[in-house]
Amino acid sequence: MAKADLTVNIGGLELKNPVMTASGTFGYGHEFDDFIDVNALGGIVVKGTTLEHREGNNYPRMAETPAGMLNSVGLQNRGAAYFAEHIYPKIRHYATRIFVNVSGSRIEDYVKVAEMMNDLEDIPGIELNISCPNVKEGGMAFGTSCPSAREVTKAVREVYHKHLMVKLSPNVTSIVEIAKAVEGEGADSLSLINTLLGIAINAETRRPVLSTITGGLSGPAIKPIALRMVWQVSKGVKIPIIGMGGIMNATDAIEFFLAGATAVQVGTANFIDPAVTVKILDGIAEYLNRHNIHSVRDLTGAMECC
């Protein structure tokens, strides 16, 4: 049998394969050069980028939980101008699709960062983060109602001329309605889910573990919720979905395809095994060959229901 076809297309942008990295878990890519060939991946999403320098939240801002982890890093980064001047030149050579995760406290901030990313030739797309639960203003606030999600997506779409991926929050009443809202304002694809809002408490000190009290829960614990939401959203929109949430191995990734995802992002697993992405990629190829499936695209939405 011929080698399985791993290429996928997300809103007109072709990826060599469907395995991507999730923002905030893979740095800017070059941090992983000693562990994997970053060029082997379908795409990488670099850490959250804001208009101005952000120190992030106070420590402690990460905590292990059963089958997952909580984080409240708070979008620590050195700002969009620093990224364009100092980081971009170091990563533009990668032969993979590079997406910049864009966040802000005001719509004007999102717009300004998006405009700056327009000018970076080797950045073919951005991931609009309207779903971060770790900042006190902005971020998740824009992604928790249809009007605000629609407003920020529309504003960015008017100035950004390349691929626009919008990252959705699970901390909403109806993620399908949010998905429809941003699709209607020009999103090319959707990534979901971002982390779920959670809390960890130290019983001995009777105090919260995180300095911010609450944080974003990720890891295997959230996978069933993420799968359900990907499946629901895939029934409500026509644009491609990039699924994420607890993907630890190839089988997890395949389940997301079956639920309706075209591609996947691997997040928390990178902290456990820095080579996990290429292992997942190899596992997907092995699955396709074992089942005599010609293309990974044939798996999208292929879950058989009774």
C-alpha positions, 0 to 999 in steps of 0.5 A, a space after each residue: 500500500 502507498 504511504 498514507 497522505 498526511 496533508 490537511 488544509 485549514 481554510 486554504 492553508 495547507 499543512 504537511 500534516 495535522 500535528 501542531 503545538 499549542 501556544 504556551 507549551 512549546 515556547 517559540 519552537 527553537 527551545 525544542 531543537 535539541 529534542 525533535 526536528 521542528 520542521 517535521 510538524 504541520 505547524 507550531 503556535 508560538 507563545 501568547 503575544 501582546 502589544 506591550 511587555 507583560 511580566 505575567 502573574 506572580 508565582 506560584 502559577 503552575 500546579 499539578 492536578 490529578 490527570 492534568 495541570 493548572 496554570 496561571 502564567 498570565 501571558 508573560 511575553 516581551 511584546 509584539 515589537 520585541 517578537 518581530 525584531 528579535 524572535 521572528 528572525 530566529 524562527 522564520 527559517 522553519 519549514 513548518 507553518 508558524 502561527 502567532 497567538 495574539 492576545 490583548 486587554 482591549 480590541 485596539 491591542 488585538 488590532 495593532 498586534 495583528 497589523 504588525 504580524 501582517 508584515 512578517 512574511 514567514 508568519 502565514 497566520 495568527 491564532 486570535 486568543 479570545 479565551 485565556 482564563 489567566 488574565 484579569 481583563 480582556 482575554 477570556 472576556 472577549 470569548 464568553 459572549 457572542 457580541 464581544 467575540 464577534 466584535 473583536 474578530 471583526 476588528 481583526 479581520 478588517 486589518 489582518 489579511 492572512 489566515 485567521 484562527 480563533 481560539 475558543 473558550 470552553 467556559 461558556 454556556 454555548 460554545 457552538 454559538 460563539 463559534 458561529 459568531 466568529 465564523 460569521 465575522 471571517 474566521 478561517 478556522 477555529 481552535 478549541 478548547 482552551 483551558 477550563 477554569 479550575 482551582 487547587 487548594 493546599 489543605 494544610 495551609 488552607 490557602 489556594 496553591 496559585 497566586 491568582 487562586 484560579 487557573 486554567 486546567 489542561 491535560 487528560 482530565 479535560 479530553 472528554 469535554 474537549 472531544 464533546 465540544 469539537 463534535 458539537 462545533 463541527 456540526 454547527 460551522 463550516 470552517 475547519 477545526 483544530 482540536 486540542 485538550 488532553 492529547 497525549 498520544 496518537 490515539 487521542 489525536 485520532 479521536 479528535 479527528 473522528 469527532 470533527 477536527 481537521 488538525 490537532 494541537 498538542 499542549 500539556 504533553 510537551 511538558 512530559 515528553 518534549 518529543 511527543 509531537 513526532 511520536 504522535 505523528 508517527 502513530 497517526 501514520 501507523 494507524 492509517 496504514 494499519 487500517 488501509 486509510 489513504 488520507 488522514 482527511 478521511 478521518 475528519 468527522 468519521 465517527 460512526 453513530 448508532 
